[in-house]
Amino acid sequence: MGSDYRTNKILGLIPKEVQTLLDVGSLGNIFNKRFKTTTLDAVEKADIQQDLNKNQKLPFKDNSFDVVVMNQILEHLPDCEEIINEAKRVSRRYIFVGLPNELILSNRVRILLGGFGTQYFTGYSKYDHKQFFVVKTIGDFIKRFFKKYEKKDYVFVGTFGNYLPKSLKDFLSKKIPTLFAGEVYYLIKVK
């Protein structure tokens, strides 16, 4: 699931009291060692194989998990109100949401050079992004569906990110998130 930098950011937002976790749209790789993890995804390796583009009803009882993780999945759905309501229903405590900022500096350069955006502008692919997020619309999205959040963090994404110290990545992503925060994470308390 990516670099240690990104993994540590994600795990750092999950409260220590969490024991059970539902990872929606991923295979739980970074969570399996720390939490009792159930995965739900369209791929066969998931614990529950389900295509959220066809069915967003979660096959779990109310309050089944301490946290429901929806990291880098909501942008792949044309409509996500049902899956968010379902996440609220099956979560006992928290929801973790991670969304991409599509207009980071490196993507802006690619757009200028004509090499970015094919998934948005040249046709439809079943699993490409259906929603286009930037820092402001991410914040608006969270307010719309959750009203408030407990914690928020930005993750630096960009060319040469592997060569920059963590402190510089954190500084750039927090001070100039529209250009350097490629992902924005929220921990939301639901109950």
N, C-alpha and C positions, 0 to 999 in steps of 0.2 A: 504494500500500500504506500510506497513512497519512502522518502528519506526519514532518517532518525529525527531531524528537525521537525518535520511535519507530524510524525507519530507522537513525539513528545508534547507538541502543542495540543493535539487531540486528547491524549491520555491525561494531560495536566488539567483539562477542564472537567473531567469526569470525577465526581466526588468519591472520596474513599469509602463511604458506606455502601456504595453500589455493589451488588453481588450478581444480579441477573441482568442480561442485556439482550435486546433484540436489535440486530444489525440489518436494516432494511436496505437492500440494493447493493450489498457487498457480501464478502465471504468471511468477515469477522477476523481476518488474519491478525490485526494488531490487538484485538480484544481477547482472543482465546486463552491466552496465558494468565490473564488477570481476572476475568469474569466468566461466569457460566453463560456462554454465548449461544444464541440461536440465530441462524441466518435465514434470510428470505430474499431470494433473487430469482431472476429468470433463468439462470444457468443451472445445469444439472447438479453441480457440486453443492449447492445450497441445501440446508436442512429442509426448507420449504421452498419448492420450486413454484414461482408465481410471477407472471408478467403483469406488472402494475399498470401497463398501458391498457390491459384488458379487464383487470379486476383489482380494485384497491381495498377490498374488504379483508381485514386481517383475520386469520383463522385461530384466534386466541381469545380466551376469556378476559373480561375486564380486569385491570390491575395485575396483569401477568408478569410484568417486568419492571425492574427498578428504573431502567432507562431504555428509551427507544432511540436508536441512532439512525438518522437520515442524512448521511454525509455524501454529498456530490451525487444525489439521486433526484431531487425535486425538479431540477432544471431539465431532466429527461422526460418529464411528464407534461402533457398539454394542459392538464388540470390536476391540481394536487390538493384540493380542499378535502376530498374524501379521505385520502391517506393521512393527512394531518389530523383530521377528526378521529380516525382510527388509532393513530399513534397516541393521541390524548386518552383515548378509551383504554388501551392496553397498558399504558404506563402507570406505574404506582407513584413515581416521583418526578422523573425528568424526561425531557426530550432534548436530544443533541441534534442541531441542524448545522450542516456545512454547505455553503453555496459559493460558486465561483464568481469572481469579478472578471468579466470577459474583456474589459478594456484596460488591462494593465499595460505598462509601457511597451513591453515586448510585443504584445498583440497589436498595439497601435502602429508600431513600426511595420509589422507584417501586413496590416491593412494598407498602409501607404505603399508598400511594395507589391501589393496584389496577391500575397500568399496566404492570407488568413480569411476565414469567413465562409469557406465553401459549405460548411454544414448549415449556415444560416441563409445563404443567398442562392444556392444552386440546386436546390431540390430537397427531397425528403428521404431521410433514412430512419428506420424504425427506432434505433437506439441513440440517435444524435440529440443534441439539446433542442428542446421545444420552447424553452423560455430563456430569455437573454437578460442576465443580471449584471448590474454595476453596483458599486458600493452604496449609492443612494437608494436604488430600488431594492437592494437586499435589506436595508434598514426598514424601508416601507413595508416590505413583505413580512418581516418578523413582527412589526407593529400590527399589521392587519390580522395575522393569524394567531398571534400569541400575546399581544398587548405589551408585555414586558419580558425581560430576561434576567437571569442571575449573573451570568458571565458572558463575556464576548472577547474574542481574540482574532487577530489578523495573522495570516501566514504569508510570508514573502514568497513570491513565485516570480522568477525571471531568469533571463540569460545570465550565466555565470554565478547563479545562486550558490552552487556547491563550493565556490571559491571565497565567498564572503563569510566573515565571522557572524555568529548568531546575533551578537549585539548590534551589528550594523543592519542585518536583515530585520530585526525587531524594530529598530529605530525607523528605518525607511517605511516599513509596512504600517506602523502606527502613526507616523507623522504625515505621510503622503499615501494613504491607502488607495486612493483612486488610481495611482500609477504602479504601486508596488505590492499591494495586498492581493494576491491571486486567489485567495480563499478567505472567507470570513466564517468563523465558527461561533455558535451561540449555544449556551446551556440554558434551558428554559425549565423552570420549576412548574409542574402542572398540578400538583396536589400537595 
